[in-house]
Amino acid sequence: MKKINLIFLIISINAFSQFEYGLKGGISFNSNLNINSKIESIDNSINIFESRNGQHIGIFLKLSITDFFIRPEIIYSKIINSYDITKSLVQTQNIVTDFNQHKFDIPIMLGYKAFGMINVFAGPRFELIKNVDYENVDLNDLKNQYKLGLQYGLGVKFGNFEIDLRAERNFSENEINFMENQTGPKNQYITSQGRLYLLGISYYL
């Protein structure tokens, strides 16, 4: 009887589920965000404007059961960070305002297919920062190399292609510690919640 029930369960899952996989890529961006930053070298909290943009590419799996699905992904991203710091501050010539970030993201999206072609989804996102570079110098003094965040959005699928727009944010702040010319024991760190938007296209193989 147990074997019969197991066979019935397998048949039922196969009948109502669909397994898909493919490639995806796109661009990452945000508008200028006015954020609060702490600059240790000048003992001051200031408002600065943050700009982030870059590219991402990766692979995905998708398991659909009726109109619901789960979609894990592995994504490699390069993000260009730029900070516009108030000119009236002292020692701003020592502060790193532009740096590149290389990282892997593993979002696990839980979603629902509506109207046959629109996918709405949300889920956790795991991030591993591989390295940060500034003018060909690696900066590995990051507070958190592993981070947990949230990603959500919607997509439109037609044929083997799907276009989606997502928003993401981290649950922890992004901090980088570096100065070109360090002042005594003090250093620079810029904090950001890491909000980012992603426009991507997926191809189902």
N, C-alpha and C positions, 0 to 999 in steps of 0.2 A: 504494500500500500504506500509506503514512504517513497519507493522508487517511482510509482505512478504519479504521486503528487509532485515530485521533483521534475519529472518529464513535463507534466502539465504546466508547472511554473516556467520552465525554460521556453516552452512553446508560446506561452502567453507573453513573456517578455519580448521574444523575437517578433511576435505578431504586432506589438504595439510600440516598438522602439526602432530607432534608426541611428546608425553609427556613421559619422562623417568626420573628415579631417582635411587639413589644407594648410595654405600659407597665407600670411597677412603682412602688411606693411603700411606705413603712413607717416604723418607728421605730428609733432607734439608742439603745443604753443600755449601761451597765456597772454592776457593783456597786461599792461603795466600795473602791478599791484603795489599799493602803498602799505608797507609793512613796518613793524617796529623792529629795530635792530640794536644790539648791544655791542659797542666797540670798546674792548677792554683797554686799548692803547690810549684812549682819550677819556676813559671813565665816564662814558655818556651813553644814554639811550637816545636814538634818533629815528626819525622817519625816513625811509629810503624807498625808492621805486625799483621793483624787481621785474625783470623780463626773462622769460625762459622759452626756448624753442629748440627743436631738434628733429630727429627721425627715429623710427622704430621699425623692426622687422622680426618676424618669428613664425612659429607654427602653432596650430591649435587642433584640439580634438573636440568633437561635439556628439553627445549622446542625447537623443530626443526620445521622450516617452509621451505619446500623443502630442499635445501642444506645449509641453514643458520640456526644458532641456538643461543640461549642465555642460559648460564649455571651459575646460582648463586650457591655458596657453603658456607658452614660454617665449618671452619677448626680450630682445636685445635693444637697448636704447642708448643714444648719445644725446645729451642735453647740454645746450650752451646757456650758461647762466650769466646774467649781466645785472649789475646793481648801480643805480644812479644815486650817488651820495652827495648831500648838500655841500656846495662849494665853500661855504663859510667855515667848515670844520678844519681844525688844524691837522697836519700830518696826513691828509688824505692822499698825498703822493705815495705813501707807504702801504696803502690799503689795497688789497686785491679786489677788483670790482668785476672781473670777467674770468670765468674758468669753465672748463668742460667736464662733464660728468659722464662716465660710462657705467652702465648698470644692466642687470637682468631683472625682469619682472615676471612673476608667476601669478596672474589673475585667475581666479576660479569663479566664473560667472554662472549664476542661476537665473534662468530666464523663462519667458513665456512668448509664444508666437501668436500674434493677433492678426486677424484679417488675411491670413495665409502668407504674408510676406513681411510683416513688421515684427521685429524682435525687440522686446524690452527686457533688460537684464541688470543685475547688480550683484556684487559679491566682494569678498576679501581679495587683497592684493599683497603678495609678498615680494619684497625688494631686496636685492643684493647689490650694493655699490662696489664695483670692481676697482675703479681708481678715478682720481680726479687729477686733471693736469692744468697747469697754468704756464703759458709760454714755454712749452716742451719740458716743464718740470713736473714730476709727479707729486701730488699732494695727497698723502694717505692719512693725514691726521684728521679724520672725520670722527665725530662723536659716535655716530651710529652707522655701521655698515649694513646692518640688517634692520629692515623696517617693515611695519605692517600698515596697510592703508585700505582705503575703500575705493572702488571703481564702479561706475554705473553709467548707463546710457541707453541708446536705442539704435537699431540698424534696419536697413531695408535690403531684402534679398531678392535678386532677380537672376534666374538661371544659376550658374556656378559662381556668381559674384555677390558680395554683400558689402555695402557701405555703411559704416557706423560712426557715430559721434559719441565720445565718452568724456566724462569728467572724473578726475581722481584727486584724492587728497590723502596726506599721511596723518596717522594718529599721533606721531611724534614729530618734533621739529627737526629740520635739517640744519646742521651746524658745521661750518668749516673753520678751522683754526690755522691761520697763516698770516704772516706779514712779510713783505719783502725785506724790511729792515726792522727786526723786532726790537722793541723798546724795553730793555731790562727783562723781567720775567713775564711781562704782559704780552698778549697776543690779540689777534682779531678773531672774533667769531660772529658770523652772520646767521640769524635764525629765520626760518621760513617754514610755514606749514606745507609747502610743496604742492600747492594747488596747480593743476595742469589739465589741459584739454587735449584730446587725441582724436584726430580724424584719420580713419583707416579704411583700407579695402582688403577684403578677404577673398581668396580664391579656393573653392572646394575642388579637390582633386578627385 
